[in-house]
Amino acid sequence: MKRLALAVVGLMALAGTAAAADLARPVPQNYYKAPPAYVPYSWTGFYIGVNGGGAFGSSSWNLTGSRNVSGGLIGGTAGYNYQVGQAVLGVEGDIDWADINGSATNLACPLGCKTSETWLSTVRGRLGYAADRFMPFVTGGLAIGDIRASTPGFAGASTTNAGWTIGAGLEAAVSQNWTAKVEYLYVDLGNFNCGLNCGGGLATDNVSFHSNILRAGVNYRFN
């Protein structure tokens, strides 16, 4: 009987030791790391960039009719955006070297009458809608550029004219600081009087210039 009692006491002691060991062992924990909080892209800030593309349009001489013009342009851009909610208000300026020209030959201009443009600058307001990293926008403002008119055998003439421009586009953020855009602009530089320099005789020869510009650009935005 003593032996049985001692055996029972021994088993109870062993069970108590095992239980104490289990209590001392830390319970495994499942650690979960929360994902970083999502921060919407902000369009606010200054930026600079480059742009380039093509143009097509028309130039009309009141004595010799109209001619199509086409060519390309490339240059630099600078601007500032300020975002309020999903609205993005901005101002943008650019200046481009251009090679846009066209000529026409007819009875009134048998040797060919040519209109060309060698540079174009715009200063425009922009209104965009921020869909996170995408921003469609409309734009419009001042356009300044040169208009050159020439006829073989005559001196020709050129002037710097101020006109207007309006258009729309889409800009997208490709990283925190870099964005890419495509845009369309309609540009009207008005007209100027070429007169005798373009072979107009005693009549007044008014030369106008209108162009449609399709271009792309890359901008670097300062945080």
TADAUR-V409274 format. One record per residue. N is the residue number from 1. RES is the residue in three letters. SS is DSSP state (H for helix, E for strand, C for the rest). Layout:
N_RES_SS, N_RES_SS
This chain:
1_MET_C, 2_LYS_H, 3_ARG_H, 4_LEU_H, 5_ALA_H, 6_LEU_H, 7_ALA_H, 8_VAL_H, 9_VAL_H, 10_GLY_H, 11_LEU_H, 12_MET_H, 13_ALA_H, 14_LEU_H, 15_ALA_H, 16_GLY_H, 17_THR_H, 18_ALA_H, 19_ALA_H, 20_ALA_H, 21_ALA_H, 22_ASP_H, 23_LEU_H, 24_ALA_H, 25_ARG_C, 26_PRO_C, 27_VAL_C, 28_PRO_C, 29_GLN_C, 30_ASN_C, 31_TYR_C, 32_TYR_C, 33_LYS_C, 34_ALA_C, 35_PRO_C, 36_PRO_C, 37_ALA_C, 38_TYR_C, 39_VAL_C, 40_PRO_C, 41_TYR_C, 42_SER_C, 43_TRP_C, 44_THR_C, 45_GLY_E, 46_PHE_E, 47_TYR_E, 48_ILE_E, 49_GLY_E, 50_VAL_E, 51_ASN_E, 52_GLY_E, 53_GLY_E, 54_GLY_E, 55_ALA_E, 56_PHE_E, 57_GLY_E, 58_SER_E, 59_SER_E, 60_SER_E, 61_TRP_E, 62_ASN_C, 63_LEU_C, 64_THR_C, 65_GLY_E, 66_SER_E, 67_ARG_E, 68_ASN_E, 69_VAL_E, 70_SER_E, 71_GLY_E, 72_GLY_E, 73_LEU_E, 74_ILE_E, 75_GLY_E, 76_GLY_E, 77_THR_E, 78_ALA_E, 79_GLY_E, 80_TYR_E, 81_ASN_E, 82_TYR_E, 83_GLN_E, 84_VAL_E, 85_GLY_C, 86_GLN_C, 87_ALA_E, 88_VAL_E, 89_LEU_E, 90_GLY_E, 91_VAL_E, 92_GLU_E, 93_GLY_E, 94_ASP_E, 95_ILE_E, 96_ASP_E, 97_TRP_E, 98_ALA_E, 99_ASP_E, 100_ILE_E, 101_ASN_E, 102_GLY_E, 103_SER_E, 104_ALA_E, 105_THR_E, 106_ASN_E, 107_LEU_C, 108_ALA_C, 109_CYS_E, 110_PRO_E, 111_LEU_E, 112_GLY_E, 113_CYS_E, 114_LYS_E, 115_THR_E, 116_SER_E, 117_GLU_E, 118_THR_E, 119_TRP_E, 120_LEU_E, 121_SER_E, 122_THR_E, 123_VAL_E, 124_ARG_E, 125_GLY_E, 126_ARG_E, 127_LEU_E, 128_GLY_E, 129_TYR_E, 130_ALA_E, 131_ALA_E, 132_ASP_C, 133_ARG_C, 134_PHE_E, 135_MET_E, 136_PRO_E, 137_PHE_E, 138_VAL_E, 139_THR_E, 140_GLY_E, 141_GLY_E, 142_LEU_E, 143_ALA_E, 144_ILE_E, 145_GLY_E, 146_ASP_E, 147_ILE_E, 148_ARG_E, 149_ALA_E, 150_SER_E, 151_THR_E, 152_PRO_C, 153_GLY_C, 154_PHE_C, 155_ALA_C, 156_GLY_C, 157_ALA_E, 158_SER_E, 159_THR_E, 160_THR_E, 161_ASN_E, 162_ALA_E, 163_GLY_E, 164_TRP_E, 165_THR_E, 166_ILE_E, 167_GLY_E, 168_ALA_E, 169_GLY_E, 170_LEU_E, 171_GLU_E, 172_ALA_E, 173_ALA_E, 174_VAL_C, 175_SER_C, 176_GLN_C, 177_ASN_C, 178_TRP_E, 179_THR_E, 180_ALA_E, 181_LYS_E, 182_VAL_E, 183_GLU_E, 184_TYR_E, 185_LEU_E, 186_TYR_E, 187_VAL_E, 188_ASP_E, 189_LEU_E, 190_GLY_E, 191_ASN_E, 192_PHE_E, 193_ASN_E, 194_CYS_C, 195_GLY_H, 196_LEU_H, 197_ASN_H, 198_CYS_H, 199_GLY_C, 200_GLY_C, 201_GLY_C, 202_LEU_C, 203_ALA_C, 204_THR_C, 205_ASP_C, 206_ASN_E, 207_VAL_E, 208_SER_E, 209_PHE_E, 210_HIS_E, 211_SER_E, 212_ASN_E, 213_ILE_E, 214_LEU_E, 215_ARG_E, 216_ALA_E, 217_GLY_E, 218_VAL_E, 219_ASN_E, 220_TYR_E, 221_ARG_E, 222_PHE_C, 223_ASN_C
